[in-house]
Amino acid sequence: MEPYLLYAGGILLLTLPSGPLIRKYFKTLTLSKLSEVPGGRLGLIHPLKALDMARAFAGATLINAAFAAIHPTGPQQLPARLVLLIATTAGLLVQHGLHRTKDETMHAPLAYLAGLVLAILPLKVALFALPIGILSGIGLRHLSWGFIMTAIAVGSFGFLFRQSLLTLATACFLLMLPIVLSRLVHRPLVVAVRSKLVQVKPAGYGPIR
Protein backbone atom coordinates (compact mmCIF):
# COMPACT_ATOMS: atom_id res chain seq x y z
CA MET A 1 0.00 0.00 0.00
CA GLU A 2 1.16 3.53 -0.76
CA PRO A 3 2.68 5.36 2.24
CA TYR A 4 0.33 8.32 1.87
CA LEU A 5 -2.70 6.00 2.11
CA LEU A 6 -1.34 4.44 5.29
CA TYR A 7 -0.66 7.86 6.74
CA ALA A 8 -4.11 9.21 5.78
CA GLY A 9 -5.78 6.13 7.29
CA GLY A 10 -3.83 6.58 10.52
CA ILE A 11 -4.76 10.25 10.81
CA LEU A 12 -8.43 9.46 10.12
CA LEU A 13 -8.55 6.80 12.83
CA LEU A 14 -6.83 9.05 15.36
CA THR A 15 -9.00 12.10 14.79
CA LEU A 16 -12.49 10.56 14.64
CA PRO A 17 -14.15 12.00 17.79
CA SER A 18 -15.74 9.56 20.23
CA GLY A 19 -17.81 12.19 22.04
CA PRO A 20 -21.17 11.38 20.36
CA LEU A 21 -20.90 7.70 21.37
CA ILE A 22 -19.89 8.63 24.91
CA ARG A 23 -22.89 10.92 25.24
CA LYS A 24 -25.27 8.23 23.98
CA TYR A 25 -24.13 5.18 25.93
CA PHE A 26 -22.25 6.48 29.00
CA LYS A 27 -22.40 8.78 31.97
CA THR A 28 -19.28 10.57 33.19
CA LEU A 29 -18.05 10.96 36.75
CA THR A 30 -14.87 11.33 38.74
CA LEU A 31 -13.01 8.30 40.08
CA SER A 32 -13.73 9.39 43.65
CA LYS A 33 -17.47 9.36 42.88
CA LEU A 34 -17.15 6.11 40.94
CA SER A 35 -15.77 4.38 44.04
CA GLU A 36 -18.97 5.31 45.92
CA VAL A 37 -21.22 3.58 43.36
CA PRO A 38 -21.84 -0.13 44.10
CA GLY A 39 -20.37 -2.08 41.21
CA GLY A 40 -19.54 1.18 39.46
CA ARG A 41 -16.06 0.09 38.43
CA LEU A 42 -17.58 -2.64 36.29
CA GLY A 43 -19.13 0.16 34.28
CA LEU A 44 -15.69 1.05 32.95
CA ILE A 45 -15.76 -2.12 30.84
CA HIS A 46 -17.60 -1.81 27.54
CA PRO A 47 -17.08 -3.05 23.94
CA LEU A 48 -17.05 0.52 22.64
CA LYS A 49 -14.03 1.25 24.82
CA ALA A 50 -12.23 -1.77 23.38
CA LEU A 51 -13.04 -0.39 19.92
CA ASP A 52 -11.74 3.04 20.92
CA MET A 53 -8.49 1.49 22.14
CA ALA A 54 -8.16 -0.59 18.99
CA ARG A 55 -8.62 2.34 16.62
CA ALA A 56 -6.06 4.47 18.50
CA PHE A 57 -3.62 1.57 18.34
CA ALA A 58 -4.34 1.02 14.64
CA GLY A 59 -4.04 4.73 13.82
CA ALA A 60 -0.62 5.10 15.41
CA THR A 61 0.51 1.78 13.91
CA LEU A 62 -0.54 2.88 10.40
CA ILE A 63 1.50 6.07 10.73
CA ASN A 64 4.54 3.99 11.69
CA ALA A 65 3.81 1.65 8.77
CA ALA A 66 3.77 4.62 6.38
CA PHE A 67 7.34 5.46 7.32
CA ALA A 68 8.36 1.80 7.25
CA ALA A 69 7.06 1.59 3.67
CA ILE A 70 9.49 4.35 2.71
CA HIS A 71 12.46 2.82 4.54
CA PRO A 72 12.68 -0.20 6.89
CA THR A 73 14.26 1.87 9.67
CA GLY A 74 11.99 4.87 9.06
CA PRO A 75 9.79 4.48 12.17
CA GLN A 76 12.86 4.60 14.44
CA GLN A 77 14.20 7.85 12.98
CA LEU A 78 13.64 11.33 14.39
CA PRO A 79 11.30 12.70 11.64
CA ALA A 80 8.94 9.72 12.01
CA ARG A 81 8.90 10.01 15.80
CA LEU A 82 8.11 13.72 15.60
CA VAL A 83 5.32 13.19 13.06
CA LEU A 84 3.87 10.44 15.26
CA LEU A 85 4.04 12.75 18.28
CA ILE A 86 2.24 15.53 16.42
CA ALA A 87 -0.41 13.19 14.98
CA THR A 88 -1.17 11.42 18.25
CA THR A 89 -1.23 14.70 20.19
CA ALA A 90 -3.66 16.16 17.66
CA GLY A 91 -5.83 13.05 17.93
CA LEU A 92 -5.87 13.23 21.72
CA LEU A 93 -6.74 16.94 21.63
CA VAL A 94 -9.66 16.17 19.32
CA GLN A 95 -10.98 13.60 21.80
CA HIS A 96 -10.82 16.22 24.56
CA GLY A 97 -11.95 19.26 22.61
CA LEU A 98 -14.96 17.76 20.83
CA HIS A 99 -16.37 15.98 23.88
CA ARG A 100 -18.82 18.34 25.56
CA THR A 101 -20.38 17.74 28.96
CA LYS A 102 -23.16 19.64 30.69
CA ASP A 103 -21.06 19.99 33.81
CA GLU A 104 -17.75 21.82 34.02
CA THR A 105 -15.71 18.65 33.51
CA MET A 106 -13.29 17.17 30.97
CA HIS A 107 -13.62 13.61 29.74
CA ALA A 108 -10.37 11.63 29.89
CA PRO A 109 -10.30 9.15 26.95
CA LEU A 110 -8.60 6.36 28.86
CA ALA A 111 -9.11 3.57 26.33
CA TYR A 112 -7.96 5.78 23.47
CA LEU A 113 -4.84 6.78 25.38
CA ALA A 114 -4.11 3.15 26.31
CA GLY A 115 -4.23 2.27 22.61
CA LEU A 116 -1.70 5.00 21.84
CA VAL A 117 0.64 3.79 24.57
CA LEU A 118 0.42 0.20 23.31
CA ALA A 119 1.26 1.38 19.78
CA ILE A 120 4.12 3.69 20.74
CA LEU A 121 5.86 1.50 23.32
CA PRO A 122 7.05 -2.12 23.11
CA LEU A 123 4.60 -4.52 24.77
CA LYS A 124 7.15 -5.43 27.44
CA VAL A 125 7.03 -1.81 28.64
CA ALA A 126 3.34 -1.00 28.03
CA LEU A 127 2.04 -4.18 29.69
CA PHE A 128 3.94 -3.30 32.86
CA ALA A 129 3.13 0.41 32.89
CA LEU A 130 -0.60 0.43 32.08
CA PRO A 131 -1.74 -1.90 34.91
CA ILE A 132 0.32 0.12 37.39
CA GLY A 133 -1.38 3.32 36.26
CA ILE A 134 -4.87 1.81 36.28
CA LEU A 135 -4.49 0.31 39.75
CA SER A 136 -2.91 3.51 41.09
CA GLY A 137 -5.73 5.67 39.74
CA ILE A 138 -8.42 3.37 41.16
CA GLY A 139 -6.60 2.91 44.47
CA LEU A 140 -5.97 6.63 44.95
CA ARG A 141 -9.39 7.48 43.48
CA HIS A 142 -7.91 10.20 41.29
CA LEU A 143 -7.34 10.18 37.53
CA SER A 144 -4.40 12.56 37.64
CA TRP A 145 -2.45 10.23 39.92
CA GLY A 146 -3.23 7.36 37.59
CA PHE A 147 -1.70 9.27 34.67
CA ILE A 148 1.31 10.34 36.74
CA MET A 149 2.02 6.82 37.98
CA THR A 150 1.68 5.45 34.45
CA ALA A 151 4.19 8.02 33.17
CA ILE A 152 6.61 7.14 35.99
CA ALA A 153 6.23 3.44 35.19
CA VAL A 154 6.79 4.11 31.47
CA GLY A 155 10.00 6.00 32.23
CA SER A 156 11.24 3.39 34.70
CA PHE A 157 10.53 0.27 32.65
CA GLY A 158 11.52 2.02 29.43
CA PHE A 159 14.90 2.92 30.90
CA LEU A 160 15.26 -0.61 32.24
CA PHE A 161 14.60 -2.08 28.79
CA ARG A 162 16.81 0.56 27.10
CA GLN A 163 14.16 2.20 25.00
CA SER A 164 14.64 5.36 22.96
CA LEU A 165 14.38 8.52 25.04
CA LEU A 166 12.25 10.14 22.33
CA THR A 167 9.82 7.21 22.40
CA LEU A 168 9.52 7.40 26.19
CA ALA A 169 9.17 11.19 26.08
CA THR A 170 6.36 10.86 23.51
CA ALA A 171 4.41 8.40 25.66
CA CYS A 172 4.95 10.42 28.86
CA PHE A 173 3.92 13.63 27.13
CA LEU A 174 0.64 12.07 25.99
CA LEU A 175 0.00 10.69 29.47
CA MET A 176 0.53 14.07 31.12
CA LEU A 177 -1.42 16.05 28.51
CA PRO A 178 -4.88 15.38 30.06
CA ILE A 179 -3.65 16.70 33.41
CA VAL A 180 -2.21 19.85 31.85
CA LEU A 181 -5.37 20.52 29.84
CA SER A 182 -7.65 20.03 32.85
CA ARG A 183 -5.55 22.48 34.87
CA LEU A 184 -5.55 25.05 32.07
CA VAL A 185 -9.33 25.06 31.73
CA HIS A 186 -9.99 24.42 35.44
CA ARG A 187 -12.12 21.35 34.81
CA PRO A 188 -11.79 18.04 36.70
CA LEU A 189 -11.10 14.90 34.70
CA VAL A 190 -13.93 12.37 34.50
CA VAL A 191 -14.33 8.84 33.16
CA ALA A 192 -17.12 7.34 31.06
CA VAL A 193 -19.18 4.63 32.76
CA ARG A 194 -22.02 2.49 31.42
CA SER A 195 -25.27 4.33 32.13
CA LYS A 196 -27.14 1.24 33.34
CA LEU A 197 -24.73 0.71 36.23
CA VAL A 198 -24.87 4.29 37.48
CA GLN A 199 -27.93 5.96 38.96
CA VAL A 200 -27.89 9.65 38.13
CA LYS A 201 -30.27 12.57 38.28
CA PRO A 202 -32.63 12.74 35.27
CA ALA A 203 -30.91 15.82 33.81
CA GLY A 204 -27.42 14.75 34.78
CA TYR A 205 -24.76 13.98 32.24
CA GLY A 206 -21.63 14.39 34.23
CA PRO A 207 -20.24 13.60 37.68
CA ILE A 208 -22.64 12.33 40.28
CA ARG A 209 -23.22 15.11 42.76
N, C-alpha and C positions, 0 to 999 in steps of 0.2 A: 504494500500500500504506500501511496505517496506520503512523504513526511508532512506536507501541509494538511492533508486530510486527517492524519493522526493528531496533529496539533489542534486543528479546528474541533475535532471530536472531543478532545480532552478539555478544551476551554468550554465547550457547550455543556459537558457533564458537570464541570465545576461551578458554572454560573447559573444553572437552573435553580431558581429560588424554591425552597421547601415550605415557605410560610403559609401558602394556601392550604396545604395538606395538614400542617400543624394546627391551623385554626379549625379545620373541619373535624379532626379525629382526636385531638388532644386538649388538655388543659395545661396551663403552665403555673408552676409554683417553685418557691425556693426549696433547697434541700432541707433546711431546718423545718419548714412546714411539712415537707414530704415525710419526714421521720415521725410526725405526729399523726399521720393517716394510717390506720390499720391496713396492712398489706399494700401500702402505697408504693413501695419500692418495686413491687412486681409490675406496676404500671409503666416502668421505664422500658420494659421489654415489649417490642412490637415489630411486626414484619416490615412496616414502613421505615423504621429506624435501621434495620438491616439493609434495606434498599438504599437508604441515604448514605450509609457507610460504604456500600459497594460502589455506588456511583462516584463518590469522592476518591476512593481507591483507584477505580478505573480511569477517572479523569487525569489524575496525577501520573498514573502508569502510562497512559497514551502520550502524554507530553514527553516523558522519558523515552518512549519508543520512537517518537518523531526524531529525536536527536540520535538515537541508536541507528535509525535507518540511514542517516547521513554518514555517520562514522561509528564503528563499534564501541569506541571509548567516549563517544559524545556525551552520554548522560553523566559521566564523572568529571567533566570539564567545567570550568568556571562559568562560561556563558550559559550552559544548560542549567546549571544550578541556580543562577540568577533568574533566568526565565521561569523556572519552576517556582521559585520563591514568589515572584511577582504574580504569576497565574494563580497559585494557591491562596495567596493573600487576598487577591481580588475576589476569588470565589468565596472565601470566608467572610469578607466584608459584605458581599451580596446577601449571604445568608443572614447576617445581622441586620443590615440596613433595610431589607425588604420584608422583614418579619415585624409586623405591627401588633402591639398588644394594647388592650384598653387601659391597663394599669401602667404606671411609670416603671416598666421593667424592660429587660433585654434578654431575649431568648438565647441560650448558649447551645449551638448545634453540636452536641457531644458526639453523636454517631458520625456526623460528617467529618468532624475533626479527627476522630479515631481512624477513619478511613485514610485521611491524609497522612497521619503518622505512620500507619502501616505501609503506605506506598513510599514514603520518603526514607524510612529507616529500614535496616535489615530486620527480619522477623526476630532474630535472637535478641535484639535490643527492644523492639516494640512490644514483644510479648512479655517482657519483664516490666517495662515502664508503665504500660497502660493499666494492668491490674493494680499496681501500686497507687496510681493516681485515682482510680475509681474507688478503691477501698478507703483511701485517705479522705476523699471528698465526702463519702457516705459516713465514715466514722467521725469526722470533724463537723459534719453537717453544714459544709460550706463549699460552694463550687470553686471559689478562688483558690482555696487551699488544695483542692483536687488538682487544678491546673498547675499550681506551683510545685506540688510534689511530683507530678508527672514530668515536668520540665527538669527537676533535679534528678529524677531517675533516668531520664533520657541522657543527660549530661554524664552521669556516673557510669551507667552501663555502656554508653557510647565510647567513653574514654577507655573503659576496661577492654572493650573489643576493638579498640584502635580505629574508630570511625573518623571520617573526614570532619574537620571542625566546621566547615561550611554546611555540611549536611545536618550536624547536630544543632548549629545555630539556626538553621531554617526551621527545624522542628520545634525548638524552644521558642522561637519568635512567634510561631503560629499558636503555640500553647498559651503564651502570655498575652496575645492580642485581645482575647475576650475580656481579660481583667482590665487592660488599659482602656479599652473602649467603654466599659461600664463605668470606670472612674471619670472619664472625660465627659460623659453625658449624665453622670450622677443617677444611674439606674442600676438596681441590683440584678444580678444574673439569675435566671430561672431555667428550669428544665421542663420538657414536655412529658406529660404523663397521660396514659389512657383515661379518657373521660369516665368510663364506666366504673373505674376503681376509685374515683375521687368524687366526693360529694362537695359541690360548690353552690354558691348562691346562684339563683336563676340568671342574673345579669352578669355573672362573673366569668371573665376569661382572663385569668391571671392568677397571682398567688392567692392562696386561701388566706383570708383575713381572720 
